[in-house]
Amino acid sequence: MNSCTPGTEIAARVLRWLDSAQREATVGVAVARSLRRRGGIFVELSLSTRTQQEYTVLSVGGEIDVYTAPQLRQRLIELVEEGSQHIVVDMEQVEFLDSTGLGVLVGGLKRVRALDGSLRLVCAQERILKIFRITGLEKVFGIYGSVDEAVAAGD
């Protein structure tokens, strides 16, 4: 007789899948996964980086909230410490953004500006853009419809 509850069994399967997925990740692509239990549902944040011209493009997927924002903050800090001065945060795959996530983005902007760098956002999703308008942060960040537009904007 199996003593595992259905929720425990599902969680174990997800963790095994993530372990195998991490082993299969290609070299040069940083993938951070944050799983947090919220209301019985796993929430995932994916982060991957690539270079386009002199810009480091950080693609973000999932939800940026109080549970996952620390991983985004850490990745932005790492990028700056690794020498990235011009960062484009591609938020096209972001499903949710809360005030904690906004704070992380503002903190990232301050870090790169201290080094005479830039942090640009890519987002065309109305539900996310509305958050930037309501908070007035659309005046603080350069927000573009595509990575190509953000890179082409220059400094």
N, C-alpha and C positions, 0 to 999 in steps of 0.2 A: 504494500500500500504506500502511495506517495504522500509524504507529510508536507510537501510544499503547497502553499496557497497559490491560487491562480495569479495574483499580483506579483508574488515573489518569483514565480516561474517566468513570467513575462519580463520582469526586470533583469533576471539572470540571462535570458536570451538576448535582450538588448545590449547588455554589457559585453557578452561574448561576441556579438556582431560588431560592436565598436572596436573591441580588441583586434579582431581580424581586419577590420577596415583600416585601423591605424597602421597595422603592419604592411598593408598594401598601398599606403599613401606614397605618391611619387616624390622623389628627392627634389628639393628646392621649393616645394609648396608647403607652407606652414599651415597645418590644420589643427585648430583647437576646438574641442567639443566640450560643452558644458551641459551636463545633465543634472537637472534639479527636479526634485519631486514637488509638484505644486498641484494640489487637488487630485492626486492620483495620476497625473499626466506628466510624462517626461517632456521637458522643454529643452530644445537644442539650439545652440549658437554655433555657427560655423564661420571660421575665419580663414581666408587664404590670401596669399600675397603674390604679386608678380610685378615686374618692372615694365613701364611703358615710357620711353624716352628717359627723362631724368626724374620721373615720378614713380613712387612706390604706390601701387594700387592695392588697397586692402579691401577685399570683397567680403561683405558681411551678410549672413543669412540667418533667418530665424527671428527670435525675439530679443530685443535689447531692453532688459529691465533690471530690477534690483537683484535678481538671481544670476544673470549672465553678464551684466555690465563689468564686473571685475576682470573677466577674461579679455574683454575688449580694451579696457584700460591698460592691462598688462601688455597686450600686444602692441598698442600704440607707444607705450614707454620703450619697449624693446626695439621697435623700428627707429625711434629717435636715437636711442643709444647705439644702434648699429650704423648710424650716420644718415638716415633718411631725413632730408630737410623738406621735401615736397611730397606730400601724401594726398592721395585721392581715396576717400572712403566711398566705395560703391555700395549703396544701400538698397539696390533694386530688389534684393531678395529678403529684405527685412519685413517681417509681418507685423511687428509691434515695437513701439518706442515709448518709453516712459521718461519721467524727469531724471531718473538716475542715468539713463542712457544719454540724455541731453547733456548732463553734467560731465560725463566722460568725454563727449565730443568737444565741449568747451575747454576742458582740461588739455586735450590733445592739441587744440588750436593754440592755446597759450604756450605749450611746450615748443611747437615748431616756430611760432612767431618770435620766441626768445632767441632763436637761432637764425632769424631772418628768413624763415621758411614759410611754407603755406600748407594749409589743410583745406581741401575742397571736398564737397559732398556731391554724390550722384544720387538723385532721387527724382522720379517722375510720378510717384504714387501720391495721389491726392490726400489720402488719409494720413500719410506721414508728413507731407508738405504743410498740411493744416496745422500741425503741432509747431512747426517752425514759424509760421505766420502768427499764430496766437501768442507765442512767447516773444516775438520780435527778433528771433534769432535768424530769420531769413536776411536780415540786414547785416548780420555779423559774419555769416558763412557765405562763401560762394557756392551756390547750389546749381547744378547742371543736370541736363537730361540724359547725358551719356558720359562715359569715361573719355571718349574721344573729345567731346566738347570741353570737359574739364581740363584736359591736358593742353588742348589748343588755345585755351584762354590765356596762357602765359601768366607772367607775374606783373 
